[in-house]
Amino acid sequence: MSIHLVGFSLLFASVEYWRRAPLPLRAYIALNVTASLVLAVLQSPVRLTGLPITLLFAYFLLRQNRIAWFLAIAAQVIAAPTYIANHNPWFYLAWVGVDLILLLAPETRRFSSRESAEVTAG
């Protein structure tokens, strides 16, 4: 199987997972993928490395991977004091707040729970 077929199969599988995902999780993924694209275009090409990481996290979050959900929350919790310590603009911290609200929304927590993953996998 060629790399293109694997990529297309992952894309189509992700579309099905996207339909099943709750709205807060879709909003989280859409916001972060958009931000990664904007940073890649407006800033240096070094920022382009953030896009594959964001897409990988999105893939695993859509697959109801609880570890990816915990890592996404941990990244936001670690980012908040870092942004404060580095005297970044206020909207960086607001972005972290929005991300945490979307990740910790009841629908997203239920979607990422073990019981939910077992029901949809079986």
Phi and psi in radians as a Rosetta constraint file:
Dihedral C 1 N 2 CA 2 C 2 CIRCULARHARMONIC -1.352 0.35
Dihedral N 2 CA 2 C 2 N 3 CIRCULARHARMONIC 2.868 0.35
Dihedral C 2 N 3 CA 3 C 3 CIRCULARHARMONIC -1.116 0.35
Dihedral N 3 CA 3 C 3 N 4 CIRCULARHARMONIC -0.545 0.35
Dihedral C 3 N 4 CA 4 C 4 CIRCULARHARMONIC -1.198 0.35
Dihedral N 4 CA 4 C 4 N 5 CIRCULARHARMONIC -0.694 0.35
Dihedral C 4 N 5 CA 5 C 5 CIRCULARHARMONIC -1.155 0.35
Dihedral N 5 CA 5 C 5 N 6 CIRCULARHARMONIC -0.676 0.35
Dihedral C 5 N 6 CA 6 C 6 CIRCULARHARMONIC -1.109 0.35
Dihedral N 6 CA 6 C 6 N 7 CIRCULARHARMONIC -0.767 0.35
Dihedral C 6 N 7 CA 7 C 7 CIRCULARHARMONIC -1.077 0.35
Dihedral N 7 CA 7 C 7 N 8 CIRCULARHARMONIC -0.747 0.35
Dihedral C 7 N 8 CA 8 C 8 CIRCULARHARMONIC -1.186 0.35
Dihedral N 8 CA 8 C 8 N 9 CIRCULARHARMONIC -0.654 0.35
Dihedral C 8 N 9 CA 9 C 9 CIRCULARHARMONIC -1.162 0.35
Dihedral N 9 CA 9 C 9 N 10 CIRCULARHARMONIC -0.662 0.35
Dihedral C 9 N 10 CA 10 C 10 CIRCULARHARMONIC -1.143 0.35
Dihedral N 10 CA 10 C 10 N 11 CIRCULARHARMONIC -0.681 0.35
Dihedral C 10 N 11 CA 11 C 11 CIRCULARHARMONIC -1.099 0.35
Dihedral N 11 CA 11 C 11 N 12 CIRCULARHARMONIC -0.833 0.35
Dihedral C 11 N 12 CA 12 C 12 CIRCULARHARMONIC -1.184 0.35
Dihedral N 12 CA 12 C 12 N 13 CIRCULARHARMONIC -0.636 0.35
Dihedral C 12 N 13 CA 13 C 13 CIRCULARHARMONIC -1.127 0.35
Dihedral N 13 CA 13 C 13 N 14 CIRCULARHARMONIC -0.679 0.35
Dihedral C 13 N 14 CA 14 C 14 CIRCULARHARMONIC -1.162 0.35
Dihedral N 14 CA 14 C 14 N 15 CIRCULARHARMONIC -0.571 0.35
Dihedral C 14 N 15 CA 15 C 15 CIRCULARHARMONIC -1.095 0.35
Dihedral N 15 CA 15 C 15 N 16 CIRCULARHARMONIC -0.720 0.35
Dihedral C 15 N 16 CA 16 C 16 CIRCULARHARMONIC -1.158 0.35
Dihedral N 16 CA 16 C 16 N 17 CIRCULARHARMONIC -0.721 0.35
Dihedral C 16 N 17 CA 17 C 17 CIRCULARHARMONIC -1.138 0.35
Dihedral N 17 CA 17 C 17 N 18 CIRCULARHARMONIC -0.615 0.35
Dihedral C 17 N 18 CA 18 C 18 CIRCULARHARMONIC -1.063 0.35
Dihedral N 18 CA 18 C 18 N 19 CIRCULARHARMONIC -0.714 0.35
Dihedral C 18 N 19 CA 19 C 19 CIRCULARHARMONIC -1.132 0.35
Dihedral N 19 CA 19 C 19 N 20 CIRCULARHARMONIC -0.585 0.35
Dihedral C 19 N 20 CA 20 C 20 CIRCULARHARMONIC -1.427 0.35
Dihedral N 20 CA 20 C 20 N 21 CIRCULARHARMONIC -0.351 0.35
Dihedral C 20 N 21 CA 21 C 21 CIRCULARHARMONIC -1.229 0.35
Dihedral N 21 CA 21 C 21 N 22 CIRCULARHARMONIC 2.548 0.35
Dihedral C 21 N 22 CA 22 C 22 CIRCULARHARMONIC -1.233 0.35
Dihedral N 22 CA 22 C 22 N 23 CIRCULARHARMONIC 2.779 0.35
Dihedral C 22 N 23 CA 23 C 23 CIRCULARHARMONIC -1.002 0.35
Dihedral N 23 CA 23 C 23 N 24 CIRCULARHARMONIC -0.759 0.35
Dihedral C 23 N 24 CA 24 C 24 CIRCULARHARMONIC -1.072 0.35
Dihedral N 24 CA 24 C 24 N 25 CIRCULARHARMONIC -0.637 0.35
Dihedral C 24 N 25 CA 25 C 25 CIRCULARHARMONIC -1.218 0.35
Dihedral N 25 CA 25 C 25 N 26 CIRCULARHARMONIC -0.701 0.35
Dihedral C 25 N 26 CA 26 C 26 CIRCULARHARMONIC -1.091 0.35
Dihedral N 26 CA 26 C 26 N 27 CIRCULARHARMONIC -0.711 0.35
Dihedral C 26 N 27 CA 27 C 27 CIRCULARHARMONIC -1.121 0.35
Dihedral N 27 CA 27 C 27 N 28 CIRCULARHARMONIC -0.733 0.35
Dihedral C 27 N 28 CA 28 C 28 CIRCULARHARMONIC -1.038 0.35
Dihedral N 28 CA 28 C 28 N 29 CIRCULARHARMONIC -0.820 0.35
Dihedral C 28 N 29 CA 29 C 29 CIRCULARHARMONIC -1.155 0.35
Dihedral N 29 CA 29 C 29 N 30 CIRCULARHARMONIC -0.781 0.35
Dihedral C 29 N 30 CA 30 C 30 CIRCULARHARMONIC -1.086 0.35
Dihedral N 30 CA 30 C 30 N 31 CIRCULARHARMONIC -0.760 0.35
Dihedral C 30 N 31 CA 31 C 31 CIRCULARHARMONIC -1.106 0.35
Dihedral N 31 CA 31 C 31 N 32 CIRCULARHARMONIC -0.759 0.35
Dihedral C 31 N 32 CA 32 C 32 CIRCULARHARMONIC -1.314 0.35
Dihedral N 32 CA 32 C 32 N 33 CIRCULARHARMONIC -0.610 0.35
Dihedral C 32 N 33 CA 33 C 33 CIRCULARHARMONIC -1.167 0.35
Dihedral N 33 CA 33 C 33 N 34 CIRCULARHARMONIC -0.730 0.35
Dihedral C 33 N 34 CA 34 C 34 CIRCULARHARMONIC -1.079 0.35
Dihedral N 34 CA 34 C 34 N 35 CIRCULARHARMONIC -0.773 0.35
Dihedral C 34 N 35 CA 35 C 35 CIRCULARHARMONIC -1.103 0.35
Dihedral N 35 CA 35 C 35 N 36 CIRCULARHARMONIC -0.697 0.35
Dihedral C 35 N 36 CA 36 C 36 CIRCULARHARMONIC -1.116 0.35
Dihedral N 36 CA 36 C 36 N 37 CIRCULARHARMONIC -0.705 0.35
Dihedral C 36 N 37 CA 37 C 37 CIRCULARHARMONIC -1.144 0.35
Dihedral N 37 CA 37 C 37 N 38 CIRCULARHARMONIC -0.765 0.35
Dihedral C 37 N 38 CA 38 C 38 CIRCULARHARMONIC -1.112 0.35
Dihedral N 38 CA 38 C 38 N 39 CIRCULARHARMONIC -0.755 0.35
Dihedral C 38 N 39 CA 39 C 39 CIRCULARHARMONIC -1.123 0.35
Dihedral N 39 CA 39 C 39 N 40 CIRCULARHARMONIC -0.651 0.35
Dihedral C 39 N 40 CA 40 C 40 CIRCULARHARMONIC -1.157 0.35
Dihedral N 40 CA 40 C 40 N 41 CIRCULARHARMONIC -0.623 0.35
Dihedral C 40 N 41 CA 41 C 41 CIRCULARHARMONIC -1.396 0.35
Dihedral N 41 CA 41 C 41 N 42 CIRCULARHARMONIC -0.801 0.35
Dihedral C 41 N 42 CA 42 C 42 CIRCULARHARMONIC -1.398 0.35
Dihedral N 42 CA 42 C 42 N 43 CIRCULARHARMONIC -0.513 0.35
Dihedral C 42 N 43 CA 43 C 43 CIRCULARHARMONIC -1.870 0.35
Dihedral N 43 CA 43 C 43 N 44 CIRCULARHARMONIC -2.771 0.35
Dihedral C 43 N 44 CA 44 C 44 CIRCULARHARMONIC -1.289 0.35
Dihedral N 44 CA 44 C 44 N 45 CIRCULARHARMONIC 2.808 0.35
Dihedral C 44 N 45 CA 45 C 45 CIRCULARHARMONIC -1.111 0.35
Dihedral N 45 CA 45 C 45 N 46 CIRCULARHARMONIC -0.271 0.35
Dihedral C 45 N 46 CA 46 C 46 CIRCULARHARMONIC -1.067 0.35
Dihedral N 46 CA 46 C 46 N 47 CIRCULARHARMONIC -0.549 0.35
Dihedral C 46 N 47 CA 47 C 47 CIRCULARHARMONIC -1.190 0.35
Dihedral N 47 CA 47 C 47 N 48 CIRCULARHARMONIC -0.250 0.35
Dihedral C 47 N 48 CA 48 C 48 CIRCULARHARMONIC -1.114 0.35
Dihedral N 48 CA 48 C 48 N 49 CIRCULARHARMONIC -0.366 0.35
Dihedral C 48 N 49 CA 49 C 49 CIRCULARHARMONIC -1.195 0.35
Dihedral N 49 CA 49 C 49 N 50 CIRCULARHARMONIC -0.404 0.35
Dihedral C 49 N 50 CA 50 C 50 CIRCULARHARMONIC -1.222 0.35
Dihedral N 50 CA 50 C 50 N 51 CIRCULARHARMONIC -0.467 0.35
Dihedral C 50 N 51 CA 51 C 51 CIRCULARHARMONIC -1.149 0.35
Dihedral N 51 CA 51 C 51 N 52 CIRCULARHARMONIC -0.861 0.35
Dihedral C 51 N 52 CA 52 C 52 CIRCULARHARMONIC -1.088 0.35
Dihedral N 52 CA 52 C 52 N 53 CIRCULARHARMONIC -0.621 0.35
Dihedral C 52 N 53 CA 53 C 53 CIRCULARHARMONIC -1.139 0.35
Dihedral N 53 CA 53 C 53 N 54 CIRCULARHARMONIC -0.755 0.35
Dihedral C 53 N 54 CA 54 C 54 CIRCULARHARMONIC -1.097 0.35
Dihedral N 54 CA 54 C 54 N 55 CIRCULARHARMONIC -0.741 0.35
Dihedral C 54 N 55 CA 55 C 55 CIRCULARHARMONIC -1.167 0.35
Dihedral N 55 CA 55 C 55 N 56 CIRCULARHARMONIC -0.631 0.35
Dihedral C 55 N 56 CA 56 C 56 CIRCULARHARMONIC -1.152 0.35
Dihedral N 56 CA 56 C 56 N 57 CIRCULARHARMONIC -0.776 0.35
Dihedral C 56 N 57 CA 57 C 57 CIRCULARHARMONIC -1.065 0.35
Dihedral N 57 CA 57 C 57 N 58 CIRCULARHARMONIC -0.735 0.35
Dihedral C 57 N 58 CA 58 C 58 CIRCULARHARMONIC -1.055 0.35
Dihedral N 58 CA 58 C 58 N 59 CIRCULARHARMONIC -0.751 0.35
Dihedral C 58 N 59 CA 59 C 59 CIRCULARHARMONIC -1.046 0.35
Dihedral N 59 CA 59 C 59 N 60 CIRCULARHARMONIC -0.827 0.35
Dihedral C 59 N 60 CA 60 C 60 CIRCULARHARMONIC -1.262 0.35
Dihedral N 60 CA 60 C 60 N 61 CIRCULARHARMONIC -0.561 0.35
Dihedral C 60 N 61 CA 61 C 61 CIRCULARHARMONIC -1.147 0.35
Dihedral N 61 CA 61 C 61 N 62 CIRCULARHARMONIC -0.693 0.35
Dihedral C 61 N 62 CA 62 C 62 CIRCULARHARMONIC -1.195 0.35
Dihedral N 62 CA 62 C 62 N 63 CIRCULARHARMONIC -0.454 0.35
Dihedral C 62 N 63 CA 63 C 63 CIRCULARHARMONIC -1.468 0.35
Dihedral N 63 CA 63 C 63 N 64 CIRCULARHARMONIC 0.140 0.35
Dihedral C 63 N 64 CA 64 C 64 CIRCULARHARMONIC 1.123 0.35
Dihedral N 64 CA 64 C 64 N 65 CIRCULARHARMONIC 0.645 0.35
Dihedral C 64 N 65 CA 65 C 65 CIRCULARHARMONIC -1.409 0.35
Dihedral N 65 CA 65 C 65 N 66 CIRCULARHARMONIC 1.983 0.35
Dihedral C 65 N 66 CA 66 C 66 CIRCULARHARMONIC -1.170 0.35
Dihedral N 66 CA 66 C 66 N 67 CIRCULARHARMONIC -0.590 0.35
Dihedral C 66 N 67 CA 67 C 67 CIRCULARHARMONIC -1.132 0.35
Dihedral N 67 CA 67 C 67 N 68 CIRCULARHARMONIC -0.722 0.35
Dihedral C 67 N 68 CA 68 C 68 CIRCULARHARMONIC -1.106 0.35
Dihedral N 68 CA 68 C 68 N 69 CIRCULARHARMONIC -0.652 0.35
Dihedral C 68 N 69 CA 69 C 69 CIRCULARHARMONIC -1.120 0.35
Dihedral N 69 CA 69 C 69 N 70 CIRCULARHARMONIC -0.799 0.35
Dihedral C 69 N 70 CA 70 C 70 CIRCULARHARMONIC -1.088 0.35
Dihedral N 70 CA 70 C 70 N 71 CIRCULARHARMONIC -0.740 0.35
Dihedral C 70 N 71 CA 71 C 71 CIRCULARHARMONIC -1.135 0.35
Dihedral N 71 CA 71 C 71 N 72 CIRCULARHARMONIC -0.649 0.35
Dihedral C 71 N 72 CA 72 C 72 CIRCULARHARMONIC -1.133 0.35
Dihedral N 72 CA 72 C 72 N 73 CIRCULARHARMONIC -0.724 0.35
Dihedral C 72 N 73 CA 73 C 73 CIRCULARHARMONIC -1.157 0.35
Dihedral N 73 CA 73 C 73 N 74 CIRCULARHARMONIC -0.773 0.35
Dihedral C 73 N 74 CA 74 C 74 CIRCULARHARMONIC -1.067 0.35
Dihedral N 74 CA 74 C 74 N 75 CIRCULARHARMONIC -0.690 0.35
Dihedral C 74 N 75 CA 75 C 75 CIRCULARHARMONIC -1.078 0.35
Dihedral N 75 CA 75 C 75 N 76 CIRCULARHARMONIC -0.692 0.35
Dihedral C 75 N 76 CA 76 C 76 CIRCULARHARMONIC -1.219 0.35
Dihedral N 76 CA 76 C 76 N 77 CIRCULARHARMONIC -0.693 0.35
Dihedral C 76 N 77 CA 77 C 77 CIRCULARHARMONIC -1.157 0.35
Dihedral N 77 CA 77 C 77 N 78 CIRCULARHARMONIC -0.658 0.35
Dihedral C 77 N 78 CA 78 C 78 CIRCULARHARMONIC -1.266 0.35
Dihedral N 78 CA 78 C 78 N 79 CIRCULARHARMONIC -0.595 0.35
Dihedral C 78 N 79 CA 79 C 79 CIRCULARHARMONIC -1.192 0.35
Dihedral N 79 CA 79 C 79 N 80 CIRCULARHARMONIC -0.614 0.35
Dihedral C 79 N 80 CA 80 C 80 CIRCULARHARMONIC -1.011 0.35
Dihedral N 80 CA 80 C 80 N 81 CIRCULARHARMONIC -0.969 0.35
Dihedral C 80 N 81 CA 81 C 81 CIRCULARHARMONIC -1.161 0.35
Dihedral N 81 CA 81 C 81 N 82 CIRCULARHARMONIC -0.486 0.35
Dihedral C 81 N 82 CA 82 C 82 CIRCULARHARMONIC -1.142 0.35
Dihedral N 82 CA 82 C 82 N 83 CIRCULARHARMONIC -0.746 0.35
Dihedral C 82 N 83 CA 83 C 83 CIRCULARHARMONIC -1.134 0.35
Dihedral N 83 CA 83 C 83 N 84 CIRCULARHARMONIC -0.654 0.35
Dihedral C 83 N 84 CA 84 C 84 CIRCULARHARMONIC -1.187 0.35
Dihedral N 84 CA 84 C 84 N 85 CIRCULARHARMONIC -0.769 0.35
Dihedral C 84 N 85 CA 85 C 85 CIRCULARHARMONIC -1.152 0.35
Dihedral N 85 CA 85 C 85 N 86 CIRCULARHARMONIC -0.574 0.35
Dihedral C 85 N 86 CA 86 C 86 CIRCULARHARMONIC -1.546 0.35
Dihedral N 86 CA 86 C 86 N 87 CIRCULARHARMONIC 0.075 0.35
Dihedral C 86 N 87 CA 87 C 87 CIRCULARHARMONIC 0.984 0.35
Dihedral N 87 CA 87 C 87 N 88 CIRCULARHARMONIC 0.751 0.35
Dihedral C 87 N 88 CA 88 C 88 CIRCULARHARMONIC -1.292 0.35
Dihedral N 88 CA 88 C 88 N 89 CIRCULARHARMONIC 2.816 0.35
Dihedral C 88 N 89 CA 89 C 89 CIRCULARHARMONIC -1.038 0.35
Dihedral N 89 CA 89 C 89 N 90 CIRCULARHARMONIC 2.776 0.35
Dihedral C 89 N 90 CA 90 C 90 CIRCULARHARMONIC -1.074 0.35
Dihedral N 90 CA 90 C 90 N 91 CIRCULARHARMONIC -0.535 0.35
Dihedral C 90 N 91 CA 91 C 91 CIRCULARHARMONIC -1.228 0.35
Dihedral N 91 CA 91 C 91 N 92 CIRCULARHARMONIC -0.336 0.35
Dihedral C 91 N 92 CA 92 C 92 CIRCULARHARMONIC -1.108 0.35
Dihedral N 92 CA 92 C 92 N 93 CIRCULARHARMONIC -0.805 0.35
Dihedral C 92 N 93 CA 93 C 93 CIRCULARHARMONIC -1.190 0.35
Dihedral N 93 CA 93 C 93 N 94 CIRCULARHARMONIC -0.629 0.35
Dihedral C 93 N 94 CA 94 C 94 CIRCULARHARMONIC -1.105 0.35
Dihedral N 94 CA 94 C 94 N 95 CIRCULARHARMONIC -0.675 0.35
Dihedral C 94 N 95 CA 95 C 95 CIRCULARHARMONIC -1.079 0.35
Dihedral N 95 CA 95 C 95 N 96 CIRCULARHARMONIC -0.751 0.35
Dihedral C 95 N 96 CA 96 C 96 CIRCULARHARMONIC -1.062 0.35
Dihedral N 96 CA 96 C 96 N 97 CIRCULARHARMONIC -0.750 0.35
Dihedral C 96 N 97 CA 97 C 97 CIRCULARHARMONIC -1.074 0.35
Dihedral N 97 CA 97 C 97 N 98 CIRCULARHARMONIC -0.773 0.35
Dihedral C 97 N 98 CA 98 C 98 CIRCULARHARMONIC -1.110 0.35
Dihedral N 98 CA 98 C 98 N 99 CIRCULARHARMONIC -0.768 0.35
Dihedral C 98 N 99 CA 99 C 99 CIRCULARHARMONIC -1.046 0.35
Dihedral N 99 CA 99 C 99 N 100 CIRCULARHARMONIC -0.772 0.35
Dihedral C 99 N 100 CA 100 C 100 CIRCULARHARMONIC -1.145 0.35
Dihedral N 100 CA 100 C 100 N 101 CIRCULARHARMONIC -0.685 0.35
Dihedral C 100 N 101 CA 101 C 101 CIRCULARHARMONIC -1.069 0.35
Dihedral N 101 CA 101 C 101 N 102 CIRCULARHARMONIC -0.758 0.35
Dihedral C 101 N 102 CA 102 C 102 CIRCULARHARMONIC -1.201 0.35
Dihedral N 102 CA 102 C 102 N 103 CIRCULARHARMONIC -0.674 0.35
Dihedral C 102 N 103 CA 103 C 103 CIRCULARHARMONIC -1.268 0.35
Dihedral N 103 CA 103 C 103 N 104 CIRCULARHARMONIC -0.551 0.35
Dihedral C 103 N 104 CA 104 C 104 CIRCULARHARMONIC -1.700 0.35
Dihedral N 104 CA 104 C 104 N 105 CIRCULARHARMONIC 0.129 0.35
Dihedral C 104 N 105 CA 105 C 105 CIRCULARHARMONIC -1.075 0.35
Dihedral N 105 CA 105 C 105 N 106 CIRCULARHARMONIC 2.535 0.35
Dihedral C 105 N 106 CA 106 C 106 CIRCULARHARMONIC -0.958 0.35
Dihedral N 106 CA 106 C 106 N 107 CIRCULARHARMONIC -0.669 0.35
Dihedral C 106 N 107 CA 107 C 107 CIRCULARHARMONIC -1.129 0.35
Dihedral N 107 CA 107 C 107 N 108 CIRCULARHARMONIC -0.700 0.35
Dihedral C 107 N 108 CA 108 C 108 CIRCULARHARMONIC -1.221 0.35
Dihedral N 108 CA 108 C 108 N 109 CIRCULARHARMONIC -0.688 0.35
Dihedral C 108 N 109 CA 109 C 109 CIRCULARHARMONIC -1.110 0.35
Dihedral N 109 CA 109 C 109 N 110 CIRCULARHARMONIC -0.744 0.35
Dihedral C 109 N 110 CA 110 C 110 CIRCULARHARMONIC -1.117 0.35
Dihedral N 110 CA 110 C 110 N 111 CIRCULARHARMONIC -0.719 0.35
Dihedral C 110 N 111 CA 111 C 111 CIRCULARHARMONIC -1.104 0.35
Dihedral N 111 CA 111 C 111 N 112 CIRCULARHARMONIC -0.621 0.35
Dihedral C 111 N 112 CA 112 C 112 CIRCULARHARMONIC -1.563 0.35
Dihedral N 112 CA 112 C 112 N 113 CIRCULARHARMONIC -0.017 0.35
Dihedral C 112 N 113 CA 113 C 113 CIRCULARHARMONIC -1.282 0.35
Dihedral N 113 CA 113 C 113 N 114 CIRCULARHARMONIC 2.793 0.35
Dihedral C 113 N 114 CA 114 C 114 CIRCULARHARMONIC -1.119 0.35
Dihedral N 114 CA 114 C 114 N 115 CIRCULARHARMONIC -0.726 0.35
Dihedral C 114 N 115 CA 115 C 115 CIRCULARHARMONIC -1.066 0.35
Dihedral N 115 CA 115 C 115 N 116 CIRCULARHARMONIC -0.734 0.35
Dihedral C 115 N 116 CA 116 C 116 CIRCULARHARMONIC -1.149 0.35
Dihedral N 116 CA 116 C 116 N 117 CIRCULARHARMONIC -0.693 0.35
Dihedral C 116 N 117 CA 117 C 117 CIRCULARHARMONIC -1.158 0.35
Dihedral N 117 CA 117 C 117 N 118 CIRCULARHARMONIC -0.642 0.35
Dihedral C 117 N 118 CA 118 C 118 CIRCULARHARMONIC -1.232 0.35
Dihedral N 118 CA 118 C 118 N 119 CIRCULARHARMONIC -0.652 0.35
Dihedral C 118 N 119 CA 119 C 119 CIRCULARHARMONIC -1.162 0.35
Dihedral N 119 CA 119 C 119 N 120 CIRCULARHARMONIC -0.774 0.35
Dihedral C 119 N 120 CA 120 C 120 CIRCULARHARMONIC -1.344 0.35
Dihedral N 120 CA 120 C 120 N 121 CIRCULARHARMONIC -0.424 0.35
Dihedral C 120 N 121 CA 121 C 121 CIRCULARHARMONIC -1.368 0.35
Dihedral N 121 CA 121 C 121 N 122 CIRCULARHARMONIC -0.526 0.35
